[in-house]
């Protein structure tokens, strides 16, 4: 069983590399890149909820049936994971404005990934955990664990603030596009994506398992090429002068 689980981890890591390269040539058709070529679409709020809720429920089920569910290191990481996905599946969709739609194909791909990722992250916490989890509180008081927790919450704060900035770019009835300029958008054009990568990197630093590190790898594989596409779209729409010295996703670097 453990060999199968490890095979899934390394298979997903390899697939992430393929996805990373592919997304520099094919832009996923949701948000501002949605086109009719992606087929049937549904309401954006419904799509986000249906796409994100499965991973919340998968992790919840794994936690509920585990004899280790009250063991502190796992419980702390479980709470970080579920906090993110509670906001993403049951809060974020209701904050979305407008009447945007998401292609069903994109939603289904997201569901598949989220279910697999939920199994990997839950399995890494409860089926084949880090042996050092046995240290209990001492595990969470290690310097790298505390750094990881701080990085997770810093990333979440950046992600939530950046989403807030984007949601308030337009006044009611306005359909024009605007260049976000508040917060970390002064330095990158995809500050929300930077925050999400920081979150899961922090999570992986705390957990210190191959399963946990698959998550920031996949997050970067998905979001870094998209940040590149968004940067190019902004450059085409607003011009290089408007972008100034902004980078795509990592301030001062890329």
Order of alpha helices (4+ residues) and beta strands (2+ residues): alpha-beta-alpha-alpha-alpha-beta-alpha-alpha-alpha-alpha-alpha-alpha
